[in-house]
Amino acid sequence: MTEQHHRWYSQNLGKDMDMLSFGTRGYPIILFPTSMGRYFENKDFHLIDSVRWFIQEGLVKIYCPDGVDSFSWYNKYIHPADRVKNHIWYDKYILEELIPLCQRETGENRIATAGCSFGGYHATNFAFRHPEVVKYIFNMSAAFDIRQQLDGFYNDDVYFNNPPDYLPDAQNTEFRDMYVVLGTGEHDICKQANIDMHQLLNHKGIANWLDIRQGANHDWPVWREMFPHYLSLIK
């Protein structure tokens, strides 16, 4: 399985950013890390190994960018307004720096986003903010509501980065050509959040599948079972 380490200076974030990619061709997938996770997390916890066959067969190419949660949502040393602004710079980094790389290397105009736990927030928020470049969302035990990270602070920037808030009124023709997987477990701490998101997406007419796994909890062994199943849905 081909693995490549990337590092470049991000003009949007003002610092060097690291990323791992796996594969040489196939449908591009941006796989976000969990809360304050690093670019090597999904490899270290064997989520990449769980989809090795898809990578080796040239069906997918997976990009694992670094996260900036410790500078944004989880940075309790700065004002909540600045936490959101730091996340917006990260959103621009993904859109303006990583997406063009994915498109250039794979020849696909629209990509897939994926993530476990808080990585699912990133996958979902980025995708619905930019549906013109995202077709699939593969969530595994995702969280969606960011307000708990902001100590009661709320402004327009929070609204437009909190899917449960902005999605009900969002309008985009690309929504009709998206497919969202909401994977969760019977005993998952994020189960209700996924049920609520499923209902919201149904109301908007966005194609989705709520996959509640019996006996499953919020942990890597469950996500390693989910991920290959979800990649098999790419058409």
Steps between C-alpha positions, in 0.01 A plus 500: 500500500651829388540756779624855455578774749420856391607825666450851373467851635134596518436858399159479667623369834840667501691186592629171364234230472556125478291235328517132410350359182439135415471359150585614150159539339128459562220703651643770733404490867601757759508317834507738796651414841299488823507767773845664501631202301798517266543406135640156594217406738286308251805300395612431858153372599492275191203668333710519184584129529128421511462633143835379365329294227320805357828694493706222347238437232512866399139563597573782746777738592484618862634831627554544875558868579619631833245659731508837675240434773747594775523846341131534423208322665697358795713808569361623832773766526348724233160661457234278340473743208868436424451123529242518222720728288790255529272223380391712203866531396521120518191473281673727246814287520300188410304674225775703336807283559401136550198469270695615191767240580236225524341609174832521319626161616178303445323683219179522706323833547304395809647303786386312810551611858516263795575501869447330834355679802602869478656423162143440388416857595777621269390266221137611524556871549751531218281299263181696556685831485653397168270247329636605161820306583361220723271217389524243783519533878598193703448559872593258777358597842501865399420803713342798325416779748798724570335732751625305802854614414418871516402577862163642399641732233306522174528708184457461123832316469377241750168468318664435164730235648238314699315258268193450723446878485569597139391186316122541547506823297792422268420476130732352238417298190803277569327363812285287270812321376655420838494181704555500875571202726429547870669210675442458872456230761227381731704621799676791326513832688425669166206278406230763558698763308503267200129425529429874509723562197328214313162666560632840394644360176180311425303821543729672249487211254874425525571131440637334811528173690481477878704191589446409868717201586361272768717462809752755370651788696714805425841351420754413232412128458148603394633764260739248344198284418296791366755665273550225238124447483446869430771523234326216315206739443698733271364477146 
